[in-house]
Amino acid sequence: MEILDATIVATALPAIAADLGVRPLDAAVVVTSYLITLAVLIPLSGWVADRFGVRRVFLIAGAVFTAASAGCAVAPDLTTLVVMRVLQAAGGAMMVPVGRLAVLRTVERGQLVRAIAYLTWPALIAPVVAPLIGGLIVTHADWRVIFAINIPIGIVGLGAAAIWCRPAETGDARRRLDVVGVGLTTFAVAAAMLAAQEVSADRPRWVVVAAWLVGAVIVGGLAVRRMRTSSYPLLNLDVLRVHSFASVVGFGTVYRLVISAVPFLLPLMFQLQFGWSPVAAGAMVTALFLGNVVIKPLTTPMMRRWGIRRVLLVDLLVSVIAFGALAGLGPDTAGLIIAIVLVVSGSLRSIGFSAYNTLAFADVESSELSDANAVHAAVQELGSAFGVALGAVAVSAFAALDVLPAGAYSAAFLLLAVLMLVCVVGAFRLPDRAGERAVGPA
């Protein structure tokens, strides 16, 4: 439900902007506000789950997400829509990581890669159908239907969870909440995103950008120091001593930033640069996620056969080439060529996503899974938020560039290719047998 919602919204941004009387890039705040809230609140998920119990938190979060979706469907203006998206994200911030935590606490270490695969399938299938559904809804109905369809899905999901989730365990009432850490983290993330939002404006106020960035860096440093020294930190950063997990938190977050920008940029490029209809744009973006699903059954055997490091290294190197191919697409490129490039790009995305997700928890001990899950989820959502923001900033910054096939969008994809090279460096630094415990024997 969450992935379906996020992917459909990206396709509908031009229609939302036109209906609410704002620029498409300004309407990107509908996406970024959601992702920012996730990044800020997800660190609380571990504490909330331990304090009140996984089942109870999961059910309440699902109810909040569903109710907020109804609010989005009736929002009269952009401000109200953003407020409802923030509330929706508050539910999603607990719903997704807490659900994953329930699985991680249940499965044996040797079955971890299979469990991660099951968790990944819904996240792969939903985006396959979402762009086309979004295009059809925008063309033949109203963009508000995009949010309304979450209501029946949410009701069914809540019923299933109530039946099949384990009875609520006793929460840990003794674990305190680091209120100062929450405040510092919230300010740092919000300041960074406000700086990105200002850069993407028609006439950026660079003094404001600098002020927000300086504030984000200083307060972010204080937040990290607080987490290192507090006896009850918001996020227990001690888990970063696990080399494989630390690599995923660092380089895996850069990877998440890069791949999150693509589904945001493609619908805008197809509609605003190529002049396609929402249906045509949505149908073509489906090819990206179709590649995700087609390759997914092979990802686990590949990691078992060649190891996570080797698979990840090859995948990232080829991904750099794929981003070069995306940058070469233009309005005159044949539809078949575009579809092939997107399918290949989606397949590479699926392999890298699976490899990083499996590696993240491979060497983390059971007693640290809650902390690792919270840290991982927070930085991944933060990466997604900055990926969308970076896409908007790049398109705005390169708006006057017309020498490339798709103008500013081509330049944005080349920028993402450079960032992907950073991930290649991280893969080189992994040990040969990284993540072997989770992958299991060939």
C-alpha positions, 0 to 999 in steps of 0.5 A, spaced: 500 500 500 505 504 501 509 503 495 503 503 491 501 510 493 508 513 493 509 510 485 502 513 483 503 520 486 510 521 482 506 519 475 500 524 477 505 530 480 503 534 473 496 533 474 496 535 481 500 541 480 495 543 474 489 542 479 492 546 485 495 551 481 502 550 482 509 548 478 510 541 477 517 541 481 513 545 487 508 539 487 514 535 489 513 537 496 507 532 496 513 527 495 518 530 499 514 531 505 512 524 506 519 522 505 522 527 510 517 525 515 518 518 514 526 519 515 524 523 522 519 518 525 522 512 523 528 512 528 522 512 533 519 505 530 524 501 534 522 505 541 515 505 540 515 497 538 519 495 544 515 500 548 508 498 546 508 491 542 509 490 535 502 488 533 499 493 537 503 499 533 502 495 527 495 495 527 495 503 529 499 505 524 495 501 518 489 505 521 493 512 521 495 511 514 488 509 511 485 515 515 490 520 512 489 517 505 482 519 506 484 526 508 489 526 502 483 524 497 479 530 499 484 536 500 482 542 497 489 545 496 497 544 496 498 546 504 492 541 506 495 535 502 502 536 504 499 536 512 495 529 510 501 526 507 505 528 513 500 524 517 500 519 512 507 518 513 507 518 520 503 511 519 507 509 514 513 510 519 511 505 524 507 500 519 513 498 514 519 498 519 515 495 525 512 489 520 519 488 517 522 487 525 516 482 526 519 478 520 526 479 522 525 477 529 521 471 527 526 467 522 532 463 523 539 466 520 539 461 515 533 463 512 534 471 512 535 472 505 528 468 503 525 472 508 528 478 505 525 476 498 518 475 501 518 482 504 521 485 497 516 482 493 510 486 494 515 492 494 517 490 487 510 488 484 506 494 487 510 499 482 509 495 476 502 496 476 502 503 479 505 508 474 499 505 469 494 505 474 496 512 476 496 514 468 489 511 467 486 515 474 489 522 472 486 521 465 480 518 466 478 520 473 481 524 478 488 524 481 484 524 488 482 517 487 489 515 487 489 516 495 482 513 495 484 506 493 488 506 499 482 505 503 479 498 501 486 496 501 488 498 508 481 495 511 483 489 508 490 489 510 488 491 517 483 485 518 488 480 515 493 483 521 488 482 526 487 475 524 494 473 523 499 477 527 501 474 534 498 476 540 501 483 542 507 482 547 508 485 553 512 492 551 518 495 555 515 500 559 522 502 562 526 504 556 526 512 555 525 516 549 531 521 548 527 527 547 533 531 545 535 526 540 528 527 537 529 534 537 536 535 534 534 529 528 528 532 526 531 539 526 537 537 522 533 533 517 528 538 516 533 544 515 537 540 509 530 538 506 528 546 506 535 548 503 534 543 497 527 546 497 529 553 496 535 551 491 529 548 486 525 554 487 525 559 481 529 564 484 533 561 490 535 565 496 542 563 497 543 566 503 537 562 506 540 556 503 546 557 506 543 558 513 539 552 512 545 547 510 549 550 516 544 549 521 543 542 518 550 540 519 551 543 526 545 540 529 546 534 525 553 533 528 550 534 535 545 529 534 550 524 532 554 526 538 547 525 542 546 518 540 553 516 541 553 519 549 546 518 551 544 512 555 538 511 552 539 514 544 534 515 539 538 510 535 543 506 537 549 507 533 554 502 536 551 497 531 555 501 526 561 497 528 559 491 524 562 492 518 557 490 513 552 494 516 556 500 516 557 499 509 550 499 507 548 505 512 553 509 508 554 506 501 547 503 501 544 510 502 547 513 497 545 507 492 538 508 495 538 516 493 540 514 486 535 509 485 529 513 488 530 519 483 529 515 477 521 514 478 521 521 480 524 524 474 521 519 469 514 521 469 516 528 469 521 527 463 516 523 459 510 528 460 513 535 460 519 534 456 517 528 451 510 531 451 507 524 452 500 523 456 499 521 463 497 514 460 503 513 456 508 515 461 505 511 466 505 505 461 513 506 460 515 507 467 512 500 468 517 497 464 522 500 469 519 496 475 517 490 470 525 489 470 525 489 478 520 483 478 523 479 472 530 478 475 527 478 482 527 470 482 534 470 480 537 474 485 538 469 491 541 464 486 546 469 484 548 471 491 549 464 493 553 462 487 558 468 486 557 472 493 554 478 495 560 482 494 561 480 486 554 481 484 554 488 487 560 490 484 558 488 477 551 490 478 553 497 480 558 498 474 553 496 469 548 501 473 553 506 471 552 505 464 545 504 464 544 511 467 548 513 461 543 510 457 538 513 460 541 520 459 541 519 452 534 518 451 530 523 447 523 525 445 525 522 438 528 515 441 524 509 439 519 507 444 522 500 444 529 502 445 526 506 451 522 500 454 529 496 453 533 501 457 528 501 463 527 494 463 535 493 464 535 499 469 530 496 473 533 489 473 539 492 475 535 496 481 532 489 483 539 486 484 542 492 488 536 493 492 536 485 494 543 485 495 544 491 500 538 489 504 540 482 505 547 484 507 544 489 512 542 484 517 547 479 515 552 480 520 548 483 526 546 479 532 539 478 534 539 482 540 541 488 536 536 487 530 531 492 533 537 498 533 539 495 526 532 495 523 531 502 526 538 505 523 537 502 516 530 504 515 531 511 517 537 512 513 534 509 507 528 513 507 532 519 508 536 517 502 529 516 498 527 523 500 534 526 498 534 522 492 527 526 490 530 533 492 536 532 488 532 530 482 528 536 483 534 541 484 538 538 478 532 539 473 531 546 476 539 547 476 540 545 469 533 548 466 537 552 461 541 546 458 538 544 451 545 540 448 543 534 451 537 529 448 532 530 454 535 537 456 536 538 464 533 531 465 539 528 461 544 532 466 540 529 472 541 522 470 549 523 468 549 526 475 546 520 478 551 516 474 557 519 478 554 518 484 553 511 482 560 510 482 561 512 489 557 506 491 562 502 486 568 504 491 564 501 497 563 495 494 570 494 492 571 495 500 567 489 502 570 483 504 570 477 499 565 473 504 561 479 506 554 477 508 555 469 507 551 468 513 545 470 510 546 468 503 547 460 505 550 455 501 550 455 494 
